[in-house]
Amino acid sequence: MNPRSVIHTVPVLLSLALACGSEVGGRTIPSSGHQALNADGLVISSPLALDKTIVVAGDTLHGTVTWQNTSATPISIQFAVISGRRPGGTNVGGPYDDLLPKLTSLQTIQPGATLTLSAARTFTSADPLGAWYSYATYQDAGGAWHDGPNVNFTVGQPNPLAGW
């Protein structure tokens, strides 16, 4: 079973606000099996920003992304998440090391409105070291996934001299 198909009741930091005339343009590149964001619908208006480029066990990685409805009609989404993928992971196949919380209930974004998702994940010594990536994605009302661009970060070894 795909973990994304399970509905969780997790609180979400969600902001629905009217856009203030910001210009949105361009399309993103689709990732394996997922669709690109539609430039005439729900688009990323503030790209995924991570607060760290290197994390070690005990660190918490925070991310924030904002989508905007650039269409003239409301858009409904079923699910939104800031995904995390470890070395060797894929968008479609996981493993799913996502930041939390996830938006797991149906949301309708009105024309011109924005949807902001802020999430975090604390890393442990069990997390594999190396090159990871994160991306924002949402599932539309029809079940199609729409992935944003990847943002790379590294999980490294803790510095043994850090406490000295």
Buried (B, 14 or more C-beta within 10 A) or exposed (E): EEEBEEEEEEEBEBEEEEBEEEEBEEEBEBBEEBBBBBBEBBBBBBEBEBEBEEBBBEBEBBBBBBBBBBBEEEBEBBBBBBBBBBEEBEBEEBEBBBBBBBBBBEBEBEBBBBBBBBBBBEBEEEBEBEEBBBBBBBBBEEEEBBBBBBBEBBBBEEEEEEEE
